Amino acid sequence: MFDTNHVVDDSFEISSSSEKQIEKKPFFKSQNGKISIFQDDAISFLKSLADNSVDVIITDPAYSGMNQKLKLGSGKIIGKYSDAGEVGAKWFEEFHDTDENYKAFLKECYRVLKNSRHIYIMFDSYSLLSLAPIVREIFEVKNVICWDKANIGLGHYFRRRHEFILFASKGKRPLNSKSIPDVWKIKRVTSSKYPTQKPTEVFELMLKGSAENDFVVCDPFLGSGSSAIAAIKSSCRFIGCDISDKSLAFSTERVEQFLLTQSDIYQKSSLLGDDAAMTKLFSNGKSK
Ligand SMILES: C[S@@+](CC[C@H](N)C(=O)[O-])C[C@H]1O[C@@H](n2cnc3c(N)ncnc32)[C@H](O)[C@@H]1O
């Protein structure tokens, strides 16, 4: 585990109006108090948050199902996330997505989310088929969004070019815009130093649909910090966690640098594909 040198004080106030405060110590807290990152297990982290204290959940869990169940021969469908420098070493743990564990995770998401708010959960195709029905038991699922990565990736049969994002709500809330399509053409991150790094634009689009200034955005599977960068670009507050030391190192360095220089050290340029709708949505130069 890392030390907590970055920490400014011991508790994190989720929002100025929130009565209850998180008792855990953040690994990183920005000077303005708007961005806090914790090292924790997702469920344990969510349990530390007050009821109805989060405005939007945007998250990309590390599912174990696809690797375990779609194994072919000795190969694995999505790789081992191994570090080139450490043969056989795993970059991070997969979240154990048994029905029970996944339901416990979703119930905590539901509890911490305010009423009339949105949640976005990313899925590979295997996990979508097995776990989406559980999301439906707890949230009102509104859309299955397809993230079109523009270029093909790995796959033993049809080569994968997409992932899914379930868009759901707790109570009723319209989207901020009626002009966002349900297929998002945004190029994948290539030669990233953190495996599974997603383009910030994917998270920015979620926030274009569902966030307002100063909304509390939460991601309990932070990885390289793309969702935190999207939250900053969208003028939101952010709380997130990850269990892995490497995630904490990447995400906090990335956020610190972004706050200082407005430049993203792990995604140097835009990954928008050649899609007129996407270009138009991002054309005002701001995230929202
Ligand atoms: C798919 S990656 C997220 C990638 C991220 N969206 C990005 O753009 O970089 C999933 C993350 O979940 C983390 N993780 C795995 N099990 C976890 C758990 N039980 N609690 C919290 N984080 C966990 C992994 O360390 C990994 O960083």
The ligand as a Gaussian input file, in Angstrom:
#p B3LYP/6-31G(d) Opt

LIG

0 1
 C      -11.354000      -1.967000     -15.915000
 S      -10.305000      -1.190000     -14.744000
 C      -10.858000       0.485000     -14.725000
 C      -10.199000       1.275000     -15.809000
 C      -10.582000       2.737000     -15.773000
 N      -11.940000       2.949000     -16.183000
 C       -9.638000       3.560000     -16.654000
 O      -10.118000       4.217000     -17.590000
 O       -8.451000       3.526000     -16.409000
 C      -10.947000      -1.837000     -13.251000
 C      -10.224000      -1.406000     -11.992000
 O      -10.884000      -2.044000     -10.884000
 C       -9.920000      -2.254000      -9.875000
 N      -10.461000      -3.256000      -8.933000
 C      -10.502000      -4.602000      -9.037000
 N      -11.129000      -5.139000      -7.979000
 C      -11.514000      -4.099000      -7.204000
 C      -12.239000      -4.006000      -6.000000
 N      -12.682000      -5.080000      -5.368000
 N      -12.476000      -2.786000      -5.494000
 C      -12.018000      -1.658000      -6.128000
 N      -11.313000      -1.684000      -7.268000
 C      -11.079000      -2.894000      -7.803000
 C       -8.670000      -2.671000     -10.611000
 O       -7.525000      -2.400000      -9.830000
 C       -8.755000      -1.819000     -11.886000
 O       -7.967000      -0.651000     -11.759000

